[in-house]
Amino acid sequence: MVGVAILVDRSSGKVDFGVPTKAMLNVDVVAYDPKECPMCKKGLEITKPSSRDI
C-alpha cells in the first residue's frame, strides 16, 4: 500500500495526492491577494513571518 504522511497539512485536506493521506494536524491557512490583504490596506509592514500585529 502507498500513502502520504504529513506532519502539518496547511491545505486542510484540499490537496489530492491520489493516494491515502494522513496528517497529524490540519490547519486552514488564509492567503490574500496583495490588493485584498488587511495589513496592506492599513499600510502595516510585515516585520516577521508570523507577525501578529494585525
PDB file of N, CA, C, O and CB in Angstrom:
ATOM      1  N   MET A   1       0.845  -1.185   0.000  1.00  0.00           N
ATOM      2  CA  MET A   1       0.000   0.000   0.000  1.00  0.00           C
ATOM      3  C   MET A   1       0.889   1.247   0.000  1.00  0.00           C
ATOM      4  O   MET A   1       1.925   1.274   0.665  1.00  0.00           O
ATOM      5  CB  MET A   1      -0.961  -0.001   1.229  1.00  0.00           C
ATOM      6  N   VAL A   2       0.490   2.260  -0.735  1.00  0.00           N
ATOM      7  CA  VAL A   2       1.214   3.519  -0.833  1.00  0.00           C
ATOM      8  C   VAL A   2       0.351   4.604  -0.218  1.00  0.00           C
ATOM      9  O   VAL A   2      -0.869   4.587  -0.379  1.00  0.00           O
ATOM     10  CB  VAL A   2       1.579   3.858  -2.312  1.00  0.00           C
ATOM     11  N   GLY A   3       0.962   5.545   0.484  1.00  0.00           N
ATOM     12  CA  GLY A   3       0.234   6.646   1.083  1.00  0.00           C
ATOM     13  C   GLY A   3       1.157   7.810   1.365  1.00  0.00           C
ATOM     14  O   GLY A   3       2.367   7.720   1.158  1.00  0.00           O
ATOM     15  N   VAL A   4       0.588   8.894   1.834  1.00  0.00           N
ATOM     16  CA  VAL A   4       1.341  10.093   2.178  1.00  0.00           C
ATOM     17  C   VAL A   4       1.074  10.408   3.641  1.00  0.00           C
ATOM     18  O   VAL A   4      -0.074  10.412   4.085  1.00  0.00           O
ATOM     19  CB  VAL A   4       0.954  11.298   1.258  1.00  0.00           C
ATOM     20  N   ALA A   5       2.146  10.674   4.392  1.00  0.00           N
ATOM     21  CA  ALA A   5       2.037  11.111   5.789  1.00  0.00           C
ATOM     22  C   ALA A   5       2.523  12.549   5.868  1.00  0.00           C
ATOM     23  O   ALA A   5       3.579  12.894   5.338  1.00  0.00           O
ATOM     24  CB  ALA A   5       2.862  10.182   6.753  1.00  0.00           C
ATOM     25  N   ILE A   6       1.735  13.381   6.540  1.00  0.00           N
ATOM     26  CA  ILE A   6       2.045  14.803   6.628  1.00  0.00           C
ATOM     27  C   ILE A   6       2.019  15.208   8.093  1.00  0.00           C
ATOM     28  O   ILE A   6       1.089  14.846   8.814  1.00  0.00           O
ATOM     29  CB  ILE A   6       1.043  15.657   5.791  1.00  0.00           C
ATOM     30  N   LEU A   7       3.027  15.955   8.549  1.00  0.00           N
ATOM     31  CA  LEU A   7       3.001  16.452   9.921  1.00  0.00           C
ATOM     32  C   LEU A   7       1.955  17.553  10.054  1.00  0.00           C
ATOM     33  O   LEU A   7       1.055  17.455  10.887  1.00  0.00           O
ATOM     34  CB  LEU A   7       4.394  16.974  10.342  1.00  0.00           C
ATOM     35  N   VAL A   8       2.067  18.612   9.230  1.00  0.00           N
ATOM     36  CA  VAL A   8       1.106  19.714   9.262  1.00  0.00           C
ATOM     37  C   VAL A   8       0.592  19.944   7.843  1.00  0.00           C
ATOM     38  O   VAL A   8       1.355  20.312   6.950  1.00  0.00           O
ATOM     39  CB  VAL A   8       1.753  21.020   9.845  1.00  0.00           C
ATOM     40  N   ASP A   9      -0.699  19.726   7.644  1.00  0.00           N
ATOM     41  CA  ASP A   9      -1.337  19.955   6.348  1.00  0.00           C
ATOM     42  C   ASP A   9      -1.940  21.347   6.353  1.00  0.00           C
ATOM     43  O   ASP A   9      -3.003  21.568   6.933  1.00  0.00           O
ATOM     44  CB  ASP A   9      -2.425  18.875   6.045  1.00  0.00           C
ATOM     45  N   ARG A  10      -1.258  22.292   5.702  1.00  0.00           N
ATOM     46  CA  ARG A  10      -1.742  23.677   5.678  1.00  0.00           C
ATOM     47  C   ARG A  10      -2.860  23.885   4.668  1.00  0.00           C
ATOM     48  O   ARG A  10      -3.413  24.981   4.575  1.00  0.00           O
ATOM     49  CB  ARG A  10      -0.601  24.621   5.367  1.00  0.00           C
ATOM     50  N   SER A  11      -3.199  22.844   3.910  1.00  0.00           N
ATOM     51  CA  SER A  11      -4.288  22.964   2.932  1.00  0.00           C
ATOM     52  C   SER A  11      -5.605  22.459   3.507  1.00  0.00           C
ATOM     53  O   SER A  11      -6.643  22.564   2.854  1.00  0.00           O
ATOM     54  CB  SER A  11      -3.947  22.189   1.654  1.00  0.00           C
ATOM     55  N   SER A  12      -5.578  21.914   4.716  1.00  0.00           N
ATOM     56  CA  SER A  12      -6.769  21.318   5.347  1.00  0.00           C
ATOM     57  C   SER A  12      -7.404  20.257   4.466  1.00  0.00           C
ATOM     58  O   SER A  12      -8.628  20.172   4.362  1.00  0.00           O
ATOM     59  CB  SER A  12      -7.798  22.397   5.665  1.00  0.00           C
ATOM     60  N   GLY A  13      -6.562  19.446   3.831  1.00  0.00           N
ATOM     61  CA  GLY A  13      -7.061  18.341   3.023  1.00  0.00           C
ATOM     62  C   GLY A  13      -7.464  18.695   1.611  1.00  0.00           C
ATOM     63  O   GLY A  13      -8.021  17.851   0.910  1.00  0.00           O
ATOM     64  N   LYS A  14      -7.205  19.909   1.167  1.00  0.00           N
ATOM     65  CA  LYS A  14      -7.616  20.342  -0.169  1.00  0.00           C
ATOM     66  C   LYS A  14      -6.690  19.824  -1.272  1.00  0.00           C
ATOM     67  O   LYS A  14      -7.075  19.811  -2.441  1.00  0.00           O
ATOM     68  CB  LYS A  14      -7.669  21.852  -0.222  1.00  0.00           C
ATOM     69  N   VAL A  15      -5.475  19.399  -0.916  1.00  0.00           N
ATOM     70  CA  VAL A  15      -4.538  18.876  -1.905  1.00  0.00           C
ATOM     71  C   VAL A  15      -4.743  17.371  -2.024  1.00  0.00           C
ATOM     72  O   VAL A  15      -4.780  16.658  -1.022  1.00  0.00           O
ATOM     73  CB  VAL A  15      -3.064  19.209  -1.519  1.00  0.00           C
ATOM     74  N   ASP A  16      -4.875  16.896  -3.260  1.00  0.00           N
ATOM     75  CA  ASP A  16      -5.102  15.476  -3.510  1.00  0.00           C
ATOM     76  C   ASP A  16      -3.842  14.866  -4.102  1.00  0.00           C
ATOM     77  O   ASP A  16      -3.434  15.217  -5.209  1.00  0.00           O
ATOM     78  CB  ASP A  16      -6.314  15.260  -4.455  1.00  0.00           C
ATOM     79  N   PHE A  17      -3.223  13.946  -3.356  1.00  0.00           N
ATOM     80  CA  PHE A  17      -2.018  13.272  -3.827  1.00  0.00           C
ATOM     81  C   PHE A  17      -2.350  12.015  -4.620  1.00  0.00           C
ATOM     82  O   PHE A  17      -1.452  11.386  -5.179  1.00  0.00           O
ATOM     83  CB  PHE A  17      -1.122  12.920  -2.654  1.00  0.00           C
ATOM     84  N   GLY A  18      -3.600  11.648  -4.678  1.00  0.00           N
ATOM     85  CA  GLY A  18      -4.006  10.468  -5.430  1.00  0.00           C
ATOM     86  C   GLY A  18      -3.803   9.163  -4.682  1.00  0.00           C
ATOM     87  O   GLY A  18      -4.015   8.087  -5.242  1.00  0.00           O
ATOM     88  N   VAL A  19      -3.396   9.246  -3.430  1.00  0.00           N
ATOM     89  CA  VAL A  19      -3.212   8.068  -2.576  1.00  0.00           C
ATOM     90  C   VAL A  19      -3.750   8.430  -1.192  1.00  0.00           C
ATOM     91  O   VAL A  19      -3.935   9.612  -0.902  1.00  0.00           O
ATOM     92  CB  VAL A  19      -1.687   7.618  -2.510  1.00  0.00           C
ATOM     93  N   PRO A  20      -4.001   7.451  -0.340  1.00  0.00           N
ATOM     94  CA  PRO A  20      -4.468   7.769   1.010  1.00  0.00           C
ATOM     95  C   PRO A  20      -3.497   8.719   1.723  1.00  0.00           C
ATOM     96  O   PRO A  20      -2.280   8.546   1.647  1.00  0.00           O
ATOM     97  CB  PRO A  20      -4.643   6.478   1.830  1.00  0.00           C
ATOM     98  N   THR A  21      -4.045   9.715   2.409  1.00  0.00           N
ATOM     99  CA  THR A  21      -3.244  10.735   3.080  1.00  0.00           C
ATOM    100  C   THR A  21      -3.682  10.871   4.533  1.00  0.00           C
ATOM    101  O   THR A  21      -4.875  10.875   4.835  1.00  0.00           O
ATOM    102  CB  THR A  21      -3.364  12.089   2.352  1.00  0.00           C
ATOM    103  N   LYS A  22      -2.712  10.981   5.422  1.00  0.00           N
ATOM    104  CA  LYS A  22      -2.975  11.207   6.847  1.00  0.00           C
ATOM    105  C   LYS A  22      -2.122  12.366   7.323  1.00  0.00           C
ATOM    106  O   LYS A  22      -0.937  12.444   6.999  1.00  0.00           O
ATOM    107  CB  LYS A  22      -2.686   9.926   7.688  1.00  0.00           C
ATOM    108  N   ALA A  23      -2.712  13.259   8.084  1.00  0.00           N
ATOM    109  CA  ALA A  23      -1.985  14.393   8.643  1.00  0.00           C
ATOM    110  C   ALA A  23      -2.110  14.384  10.160  1.00  0.00           C
ATOM    111  O   ALA A  23      -3.150  14.013  10.704  1.00  0.00           O
ATOM    112  CB  ALA A  23      -2.509  15.726   8.060  1.00  0.00           C
ATOM    113  N   MET A  24      -1.044  14.793  10.838  1.00  0.00           N
ATOM    114  CA  MET A  24      -1.083  14.914  12.297  1.00  0.00           C
ATOM    115  C   MET A  24      -1.921  16.127  12.701  1.00  0.00           C
ATOM    116  O   MET A  24      -2.616  16.101  13.717  1.00  0.00           O
ATOM    117  CB  MET A  24       0.351  15.030  12.876  1.00  0.00           C
ATOM    118  N   LEU A  25      -1.846  17.197  11.890  1.00  0.00           N
ATOM    119  CA  LEU A  25      -2.559  18.435  12.190  1.00  0.00           C
ATOM    120  C   LEU A  25      -3.018  19.064  10.890  1.00  0.00           C
ATOM    121  O   LEU A  25      -2.230  19.189   9.953  1.00  0.00           O
ATOM    122  CB  LEU A  25      -1.668  19.419  12.994  1.00  0.00           C
ATOM    123  N   ASN A  26      -4.282  19.463  10.814  1.00  0.00           N
ATOM    124  CA  ASN A  26      -4.820  20.187   9.663  1.00  0.00           C
ATOM    125  C   ASN A  26      -5.027  21.643  10.051  1.00  0.00           C
ATOM    126  O   ASN A  26      -5.657  21.938  11.067  1.00  0.00           O
ATOM    127  CB  ASN A  26      -6.155  19.550   9.168  1.00  0.00           C
ATOM    128  N   VAL A  27      -4.496  22.550   9.240  1.00  0.00           N
ATOM    129  CA  VAL A  27      -4.610  23.974   9.501  1.00  0.00           C
ATOM    130  C   VAL A  27      -5.107  24.647   8.233  1.00  0.00           C
ATOM    131  O   VAL A  27      -4.554  24.427   7.155  1.00  0.00           O
ATOM    132  CB  VAL A  27      -3.251  24.577   9.968  1.00  0.00           C
ATOM    133  N   ASP A  28      -6.142  25.464   8.352  1.00  0.00           N
ATOM    134  CA  ASP A  28      -6.658  26.209   7.214  1.00  0.00           C
ATOM    135  C   ASP A  28      -5.967  27.568   7.193  1.00  0.00           C
ATOM    136  O   ASP A  28      -6.276  28.437   8.008  1.00  0.00           O
ATOM    137  CB  ASP A  28      -8.217  26.363   7.288  1.00  0.00           C
ATOM    138  N   VAL A  29      -5.035  27.750   6.265  1.00  0.00           N
ATOM    139  CA  VAL A  29      -4.246  28.975   6.168  1.00  0.00           C
ATOM    140  C   VAL A  29      -4.902  29.898   5.152  1.00  0.00           C
ATOM    141  O   VAL A  29      -5.212  29.485   4.035  1.00  0.00           O
ATOM    142  CB  VAL A  29      -2.770  28.666   5.769  1.00  0.00           C
ATOM    143  N   VAL A  30      -5.113  31.150   5.545  1.00  0.00           N
ATOM    144  CA  VAL A  30      -5.715  32.142   4.656  1.00  0.00           C
ATOM    145  C   VAL A  30      -4.599  32.862   3.903  1.00  0.00           C
ATOM    146  O   VAL A  30      -3.652  33.357   4.515  1.00  0.00           O
ATOM    147  CB  VAL A  30      -6.597  33.159   5.456  1.00  0.00           C
ATOM    148  N   ALA A  31      -4.707  32.920   2.597  1.00  0.00           N
ATOM    149  CA  ALA A  31      -3.757  33.655   1.763  1.00  0.00           C
ATOM    150  C   ALA A  31      -4.526  34.755   1.040  1.00  0.00           C
ATOM    151  O   ALA A  31      -5.575  34.508   0.444  1.00  0.00           O
ATOM    152  CB  ALA A  31      -3.027  32.703   0.742  1.00  0.00           C
ATOM    153  N   TYR A  32      -3.996  35.959   1.101  1.00  0.00           N
ATOM    154  CA  TYR A  32      -4.660  37.111   0.491  1.00  0.00           C
ATOM    155  C   TYR A  32      -3.931  37.564  -0.760  1.00  0.00           C
ATOM    156  O   TYR A  32      -2.704  37.487  -0.832  1.00  0.00           O
ATOM    157  CB  TYR A  32      -4.753  38.265   1.485  1.00  0.00           C
ATOM    158  N   ASP A  33      -4.679  38.034  -1.741  1.00  0.00           N
ATOM    159  CA  ASP A  33      -4.112  38.756  -2.853  1.00  0.00           C
ATOM    160  C   ASP A  33      -3.602  40.079  -2.256  1.00  0.00           C
ATOM    161  O   ASP A  33      -4.268  40.638  -1.385  1.00  0.00           O
ATOM    162  CB  ASP A  33      -5.174  38.978  -4.029  1.00  0.00           C
ATOM    163  N   PRO A  34      -2.450  40.596  -2.694  1.00  0.00           N
ATOM    164  CA  PRO A  34      -1.932  41.837  -2.103  1.00  0.00           C
ATOM    165  C   PRO A  34      -2.936  42.985  -2.078  1.00  0.00           C
ATOM    166  O   PRO A  34      -2.895  43.818  -1.172  1.00  0.00           O
ATOM    167  CB  PRO A  34      -0.717  42.274  -2.856  1.00  0.00           C
ATOM    168  N   LYS A  35      -3.833  43.042  -3.052  1.00  0.00           N
ATOM    169  CA  LYS A  35      -4.826  44.123  -3.083  1.00  0.00           C
ATOM    170  C   LYS A  35      -5.908  43.945  -2.011  1.00  0.00           C
ATOM    171  O   LYS A  35      -6.592  44.906  -1.658  1.00  0.00           O
ATOM    172  CB  LYS A  35      -5.476  44.193  -4.464  1.00  0.00           C
ATOM    173  N   GLU A  36      -6.065  42.727  -1.496  1.00  0.00           N
ATOM    174  CA  GLU A  36      -7.102  42.429  -0.509  1.00  0.00           C
ATOM    175  C   GLU A  36      -6.547  42.216   0.901  1.00  0.00           C
ATOM    176  O   GLU A  36      -7.320  42.038   1.842  1.00  0.00           O
ATOM    177  CB  GLU A  36      -7.869  41.205  -0.935  1.00  0.00           C
ATOM    178  N   CYS A  37      -5.233  42.231   1.060  1.00  0.00           N
ATOM    179  CA  CYS A  37      -4.590  41.960   2.347  1.00  0.00           C
ATOM    180  C   CYS A  37      -4.972  43.029   3.374  1.00  0.00           C
ATOM    181  O   CYS A  37      -4.753  44.215   3.130  1.00  0.00           O
ATOM    182  CB  CYS A  37      -3.056  41.899   2.183  1.00  0.00           C
ATOM    183  N   PRO A  38      -5.542  42.628   4.527  1.00  0.00           N
ATOM    184  CA  PRO A  38      -5.931  43.602   5.550  1.00  0.00           C
ATOM    185  C   PRO A  38      -4.746  44.428   6.065  1.00  0.00           C
ATOM    186  O   PRO A  38      -4.898  45.623   6.316  1.00  0.00           O
ATOM    187  CB  PRO A  38      -6.593  42.886   6.711  1.00  0.00           C
ATOM    188  N   MET A  39      -3.581  43.815   6.224  1.00  0.00           N
ATOM    189  CA  MET A  39      -2.412  44.564   6.708  1.00  0.00           C
ATOM    190  C   MET A  39      -1.931  45.562   5.662  1.00  0.00           C
ATOM    191  O   MET A  39      -1.526  46.674   6.001  1.00  0.00           O
ATOM    192  CB  MET A  39      -1.271  43.601   7.078  1.00  0.00           C
ATOM    193  N   CYS A  40      -1.974  45.165   4.387  1.00  0.00           N
ATOM    194  CA  CYS A  40      -1.572  46.069   3.301  1.00  0.00           C
ATOM    195  C   CYS A  40      -2.516  47.268   3.235  1.00  0.00           C
ATOM    196  O   CYS A  40      -2.070  48.399   3.045  1.00  0.00           O
ATOM    197  CB  CYS A  40      -1.557  45.321   1.942  1.00  0.00           C
ATOM    198  N   LYS A  41      -3.812  47.026   3.391  1.00  0.00           N
ATOM    199  CA  LYS A  41      -4.799  48.104   3.343  1.00  0.00           C
ATOM    200  C   LYS A  41      -4.575  49.115   4.460  1.00  0.00           C
ATOM    201  O   LYS A  41      -4.849  50.302   4.287  1.00  0.00           O
ATOM    202  CB  LYS A  41      -6.212  47.532   3.433  1.00  0.00           C
ATOM    203  N   LYS A  42      -4.073  48.645   5.621  1.00  0.00           N
ATOM    204  CA  LYS A  42      -3.795  49.528   6.761  1.00  0.00           C
ATOM    205  C   LYS A  42      -2.422  50.175   6.652  1.00  0.00           C
ATOM    206  O   LYS A  42      -2.075  51.028   7.470  1.00  0.00           O
ATOM    207  CB  LYS A  42      -3.895  48.751   8.069  1.00  0.00           C
ATOM    208  N   GLY A  43      -1.629  49.779   5.647  1.00  0.00           N
ATOM    209  CA  GLY A  43      -0.292  50.332   5.480  1.00  0.00           C
ATOM    210  C   GLY A  43       0.716  49.759   6.461  1.00  0.00           C
ATOM    211  O   GLY A  43       1.767  50.362   6.679  1.00  0.00           O
ATOM    212  N   LEU A  44       0.419  48.599   7.063  1.00  0.00           N
ATOM    213  CA  LEU A  44       1.321  47.986   8.033  1.00  0.00           C
ATOM    214  C   LEU A  44       2.392  47.168   7.324  1.00  0.00           C
ATOM    215  O   LEU A  44       2.120  46.489   6.333  1.00  0.00           O
ATOM    216  CB  LEU A  44       0.538  47.103   9.015  1.00  0.00           C
ATOM    217  N   GLU A  45       3.615  47.243   7.847  1.00  0.00           N
ATOM    218  CA  GLU A  45       4.696  46.440   7.299  1.00  0.00           C
ATOM    219  C   GLU A  45       4.711  45.095   8.002  1.00  0.00           C
ATOM    220  O   GLU A  45       4.404  44.998   9.190  1.00  0.00           O
ATOM    221  CB  GLU A  45       6.060  47.157   7.448  1.00  0.00           C
ATOM    222  N   ILE A  46       5.072  44.060   7.257  1.00  0.00           N
ATOM    223  CA  ILE A  46       5.250  42.743   7.850  1.00  0.00           C
ATOM    224  C   ILE A  46       6.684  42.691   8.348  1.00  0.00           C
ATOM    225  O   ILE A  46       7.629  42.816   7.568  1.00  0.00           O
ATOM    226  CB  ILE A  46       4.940  41.580   6.822  1.00  0.00           C
ATOM    227  N   THR A  47       6.839  42.504   9.655  1.00  0.00           N
ATOM    228  CA  THR A  47       8.172  42.540  10.246  1.00  0.00           C
ATOM    229  C   THR A  47       8.751  41.161  10.500  1.00  0.00           C
ATOM    230  O   THR A  47       9.962  41.023  10.678  1.00  0.00           O
ATOM    231  CB  THR A  47       8.137  43.305  11.529  1.00  0.00           C
ATOM    232  N   LYS A  48       7.911  40.140  10.519  1.00  0.00           N
ATOM    233  CA  LYS A  48       8.383  38.768  10.702  1.00  0.00           C
ATOM    234  C   LYS A  48       7.348  37.836  10.088  1.00  0.00           C
ATOM    235  O   LYS A  48       6.186  38.221   9.956  1.00  0.00           O
ATOM    236  CB  LYS A  48       8.621  38.433  12.223  1.00  0.00           C
ATOM    237  N   PRO A  49       7.735  36.623   9.710  1.00  0.00           N
ATOM    238  CA  PRO A  49       6.817  35.704   9.027  1.00  0.00           C
ATOM    239  C   PRO A  49       5.516  35.432   9.788  1.00  0.00           C
ATOM    240  O   PRO A  49       4.474  35.244   9.160  1.00  0.00           O
ATOM    241  CB  PRO A  49       7.514  34.404   8.777  1.00  0.00           C
ATOM    242  N   SER A  50       5.552  35.408  11.097  1.00  0.00           N
ATOM    243  CA  SER A  50       4.333  35.110  11.853  1.00  0.00           C
ATOM    244  C   SER A  50       3.836  36.335  12.605  1.00  0.00           C
ATOM    245  O   SER A  50       3.361  36.227  13.735  1.00  0.00           O
ATOM    246  CB  SER A  50       4.580  33.963  12.832  1.00  0.00           C
ATOM    247  N   SER A  51       3.947  37.500  11.974  1.00  0.00           N
ATOM    248  CA  SER A  51       3.558  38.746  12.613  1.00  0.00           C
ATOM    249  C   SER A  51       2.130  38.700  13.107  1.00  0.00           C
ATOM    250  O   SER A  51       1.222  38.325  12.366  1.00  0.00           O
ATOM    251  CB  SER A  51       3.732  39.898  11.661  1.00  0.00           C
ATOM    252  N   ARG A  52       1.927  39.078  14.353  1.00  0.00           N
ATOM    253  CA  ARG A  52       0.587  39.099  14.940  1.00  0.00           C
ATOM    254  C   ARG A  52       0.143  40.536  15.231  1.00  0.00           C
ATOM    255  O   ARG A  52      -0.682  40.776  16.113  1.00  0.00           O
ATOM    256  CB  ARG A  52       0.554  38.259  16.230  1.00  0.00           C
ATOM    257  N   ASP A  53       0.703  41.479  14.477  1.00  0.00           N
ATOM    258  CA  ASP A  53       0.416  42.885  14.686  1.00  0.00           C
ATOM    259  C   ASP A  53      -0.807  43.361  13.924  1.00  0.00           C
ATOM    260  O   ASP A  53      -0.905  44.539  13.581  1.00  0.00           O
ATOM    261  CB  ASP A  53       1.596  43.703  14.295  1.00  0.00           C
ATOM    262  N   ILE A  54      -1.731  42.469  13.658  1.00  0.00           N
ATOM    263  CA  ILE A  54      -2.932  42.819  12.883  1.00  0.00           C
ATOM    264  C   ILE A  54      -3.866  43.619  13.761  1.00  0.00           C
ATOM    265  O   ILE A  54      -4.940  44.021  13.314  1.00  0.00           O
ATOM    266  CB  ILE A  54      -3.650  41.548  12.337  1.00  0.00           C
TER     267      ILE A  54
END
